[in-house]
């Protein structure tokens, strides 16, 4: 009885892990770390700081660039801008620099791939522990 209960618990944990993995893979695939801090000057939103190592630093964004739209909406309609004065998890932005409008699309395949590989590696380690645990605890894992 105890062995069957243990196997059912392992099965439930495995299924749960698979669903969580799928969620995070799609989450990571769609957005990468941008690293943009903003401030509001009157009615305008301006880039205050571009963090080194973020996708924005490789996209040639500069401190002082004026943000017109974030994902085709006003900057104040973005929840991370409103709450924390940062721009994250966006696909595109429209900015003004030196009087010219620029549309910037964010996609950093290398960053996304490294996050997916890290999460997959952690998942494989967890699964290995899950299947080796019965061996070390002395519980029989036969299905018959």
C-alpha positions, 0 to 999 in steps of 0.5 A: 500500500505504501509503495503504491501511494509513493508511486502515485505521488511520484506520478503526480509530481512528474505531471506537475513538473511537466506542466510547470516546465511547459509554462516556463519554457513558453514564458522564457521564449517570449520575453528576455531581460531588457534592463531599462529603468525609466522616469517621467518628465512631465507628460513624457517617459524617458529612459533613465538607465540602460542596465549592462547585460540586458537586451536593451544595451545591445539594441543601442538604446540610450539614456534620455531616449523618449518612450512613445509606446510600449507594445503599441500602448502608452508607457503608463499602461504598462504595469511594470512601468507604472509600479516599478519604473522599469520596462520588462517583458515587452516585444517592442517599443517606439522611442524618439531620439534627436527628433526621429522616431525609432521602432525597436523589436526585442528578441535575444535568441541566445539569451532565451536559449541559455535560459531554456537550457538552464531550466531543462538541466535543473528539471533533469536533475530533479527528475533524476532525484525523483526516480533515484529516491526510492532506491535509496529509501528502500521502497520497491518500485515494481509496477506489478 
